[in-house]
Amino acid sequence: MTRNFIQPTRRNVLQGGAALGALGLAGMPAFAQTGKRGGTVRVALAEGSTQDSLNPWTYTDIYMMSVGFATHSTLTEIDPSGELVGDAAESWEGSNGAQTWTFKLRPEVTFSDGRKLTADDVIGSLKFHAGEESGSGMRTTADLITGYRKDGDETVIFDLDGPNADFPFLMADYHFILMPVEDGQVNWQDFIGTGGYTMESHKAGVRTQLKRRDDYWKPNRAWFDEIEILYVPDVSARQNGLQTGEVDIMSRVDLKTVGLLERVPSVRVEEATGFLHYTFPMNTGLNPYDNNELRLALKHGIDREEMVKTILNGRGIVGNDHPIAPSVPYHNTELAQRTYDPDKAKFHLKNAGLDSIDLTCAAADAAYSGALDATVLYREHLSPAGINLTVDRKPNDGYWSDVWMQEPFCACYWGGRPTCDWMFSSAYASGADWNDTYWEHERFNELLLEARGELNADLRGEMYGEMQQIVSDEGGVVVWAFANYVYAMTDKVAHGPVASNWEMDGGRWTERWWLA
């Protein structure tokens, strides 16, 4: 049977090192966009916490992602068209069947203290996330690297534990910011980076102040003179601040009142469709969530259409209990869409040996705007199936440290990833630090390794399609929607084409936007 999977636009079939090398040589940055330099911008973000740390191990949301991208570089970045381009790396080349990757660094890249970025800094920055002692959310990804070599100060060579055609994409992750190595140790504490801004002050859960570097090595990036980032968890406060001019940009518009905001003459509401998805993860290592029949009952017991209409105000599409968005290469278009069916939910509950059950789901709007309302609506959907859900309202502050991956059932969001391997490796692989369902599946993990090294696109698509089916049918997560990123700004703010791999221009708004 011929399967209909969306295929990658960046490549069809990669056969060996020569083709892989061509991919890297095309990865040059688009610095031609001309903005306007100057001014101070104030930004109100919904995400953040008093427990935020400068250590990139701990970054979880747009707040520290914005700070990290403002002050540091990564080897690669994803541009507004979804293509991979170079950031601190000017090119990259795969060899040995995509098991070895060589990155050439730009000679002009310097840290904010004047030092030149070297291969030793890159190696130290990646090693920092690896190993059993690491507390990084990207530890399992860093552990793919089994060997680090350099050829002079401007060439870094990574040997992997197996073929990985997507490895250069992983180097764009916001955790993998490049930091200086001093006396053999990475210095993250002083926040010295190669980005366009320096940190003037930082108070976790309150504000961060940034100042532009006069010696920034990118000629047409980092337009603002100064940036003030504010943690404002209350959506009404963010929107009021935008309307009164107290702030210039806000994240996460209230979708229930977005129409009112759109009518404000000085305000521009924008949205982008990317990989963002909203979920209810459950700990599959704990009773009763270790029973897949119960998990299926929870998946059939949610009215996704009503959730999208009510919670997202129609600004998104229904999910199907796996994390691969329709825009991601190898999305499985043949997977039957799960629909609301209380009778089927009741059937699976009975298969679990239960006539009814009482469950608790923790939630706060820190998870995403409307998360509490979504959980309350989910409770109503589950009731006809005999599933009695109690909504445990949690504080916004500390949600990602005290609730997510701590409570057995909760509301959650994922920014998503631009490749199947990246998404699955981050949150579904056995032993992944951010496997928030604590899920283990032997066949899934076998396919993950096989697909990672498969250079034939058709075979790779077959594998990723099966993995989506496994997660949807046996995984421990309800993925109810892929949502649009919706944010707003005053007419003082301008920008070029916007990336959608993360909210607010892939998290790189600090470098790409300017004051008109």
Disulfide bonds with the S-S distance in Angstrom:
none
